[in-house]
Amino acid sequence: MTNTLERRTITAEVRASRADGKPTRLEGYAAVFNKFSENLGGFKEKIAPGAFSRAITEKQDVRALFNHDPNFVLGRTASGTLDLSEDDKGLMFSCEMPDTTVARDLMALVERGDVNQCSFGFIVRADSEQDSTAEDKASGIFGVRTIEDCDLFDISAVTYPAYTQTSCDVRSLIVPTEIVERFHKNTEAESTKQDANVLARDTAYIETLRASLTL
């Protein structure tokens, strides 16, 4: 667990809802459950169902932004212009878009399909780690991190994703150094264990040769 603000970007579905022929709401998924991220620096990550339930219940003050830029505010839970909820798939959002140049431009980009991903800013309050598969280890991934509970700060429509499963995906690839270092330590421990196994194997082989020569 860390108190550092993190962001992840994912790809799923994001859509512009219309009223009176004009796009008025931006909707989609800011995060999806049980989907693995790409390699985040020696480990993969997934979000457990219910990871956002406490934040939603506590009515945490969450902003909707464009590209995580605080100058481009699209909505806010505290003002009632941003709604957040969880379902079996992930963290859903619905944002009542303001009549601003940035909002109008973004809606046009979403309708054209130029922007279709989302990201979210968060601080982890509970997580767990587990070993990765032999196949993952061969690819340089030595562990899996599961986010089980987090505080939410913003959801954002983004230009570039880090996850590939969301809808108006906005989760940028920002991972705290301490998290990466933690998994690198696991990598070093794994290497040390492998070296010890090789040494034991070679020692046994040498002893077998010595025994045969003695005979």
KADA-V347618 format. One record per residue. N is the residue number from 0. PSI is psi in whole degrees, -180 to 180 (NA if undefined). Layout:
n: <N & N>
psi: <PSI & PSI>
This chain:
n: <0 & 1 & 2 & 3 & 4 & 5 & 6 & 7 & 8 & 9 & 10 & 11 & 12 & 13 & 14 & 15 & 16 & 17 & 18 & 19 & 20 & 21 & 22 & 23 & 24 & 25 & 26 & 27 & 28 & 29 & 30 & 31 & 32 & 33 & 34 & 35 & 36 & 37 & 38 & 39 & 40 & 41 & 42 & 43 & 44 & 45 & 46 & 47 & 48 & 49 & 50 & 51 & 52 & 53 & 54 & 55 & 56 & 57 & 58 & 59 & 60 & 61 & 62 & 63 & 64 & 65 & 66 & 67 & 68 & 69 & 70 & 71 & 72 & 73 & 74 & 75 & 76 & 77 & 78 & 79 & 80 & 81 & 82 & 83 & 84 & 85 & 86 & 87 & 88 & 89 & 90 & 91 & 92 & 93 & 94 & 95 & 96 & 97 & 98 & 99 & 100 & 101 & 102 & 103 & 104 & 105 & 106 & 107 & 108 & 109 & 110 & 111 & 112 & 113 & 114 & 115 & 116 & 117 & 118 & 119 & 120 & 121 & 122 & 123 & 124 & 125 & 126 & 127 & 128 & 129 & 130 & 131 & 132 & 133 & 134 & 135 & 136 & 137 & 138 & 139 & 140 & 141 & 142 & 143 & 144 & 145 & 146 & 147 & 148 & 149 & 150 & 151 & 152 & 153 & 154 & 155 & 156 & 157 & 158 & 159 & 160 & 161 & 162 & 163 & 164 & 165 & 166 & 167 & 168 & 169 & 170 & 171 & 172 & 173 & 174 & 175 & 176 & 177 & 178 & 179 & 180 & 181 & 182 & 183 & 184 & 185 & 186 & 187 & 188 & 189 & 190 & 191 & 192 & 193 & 194 & 195 & 196 & 197 & 198 & 199 & 200 & 201 & 202 & 203 & 204 & 205 & 206 & 207 & 208 & 209 & 210 & 211 & 212 & 213 & 214>
psi: <145 & 154 & 14 & 139 & 129 & 159 & 145 & 147 & 137 & 163 & 126 & -104 & 137 & 141 & 156 & 118 & 145 & 151 & 132 & 34 & 0 & 141 & 126 & -20 & 142 & 126 & 157 & -156 & 128 & -18 & 151 & 149 & 150 & 31 & 131 & 141 & 177 & -178 & 120 & 20 & 44 & 1 & 160 & 166 & 149 & 162 & 127 & 145 & 137 & 1 & -23 & 0 & -41 & -43 & -39 & -44 & -39 & -4 & 50 & 145 & 100 & 136 & 151 & 126 & 172 & 121 & 34 & 20 & 116 & -12 & -15 & 70 & 129 & -29 & 174 & 136 & -37 & -28 & -5 & 7 & -6 & 125 & 135 & 143 & 162 & 143 & -166 & -22 & -43 & -153 & 111 & 149 & 152 & 118 & 124 & 111 & 139 & 164 & 71 & 163 & -44 & -45 & -44 & -42 & -43 & -44 & -39 & -40 & -38 & -44 & -32 & -16 & 8 & -31 & 120 & 25 & 162 & 163 & 164 & 146 & 134 & 162 & 126 & 132 & -24 & 132 & 172 & 160 & 149 & 162 & 153 & 172 & 164 & -36 & -43 & -42 & -37 & -23 & 7 & 18 & 115 & 6 & 166 & 128 & 130 & 122 & 119 & -24 & 137 & 156 & 141 & 141 & -39 & 155 & 148 & 136 & 134 & 160 & -38 & 134 & 167 & -30 & 164 & 23 & -3 & -166 & 175 & 60 & 127 & 87 & 105 & 157 & 85 & 110 & 128 & 143 & -39 & -32 & -46 & -44 & -35 & -42 & -29 & -35 & -39 & -38 & -45 & -40 & -39 & -42 & -42 & -42 & -43 & -42 & -41 & -40 & -41 & -43 & -44 & -41 & -47 & -39 & -44 & -39 & -44 & -41 & -36 & -42 & -43 & -42 & -41 & -37 & -36 & -40 & NA>
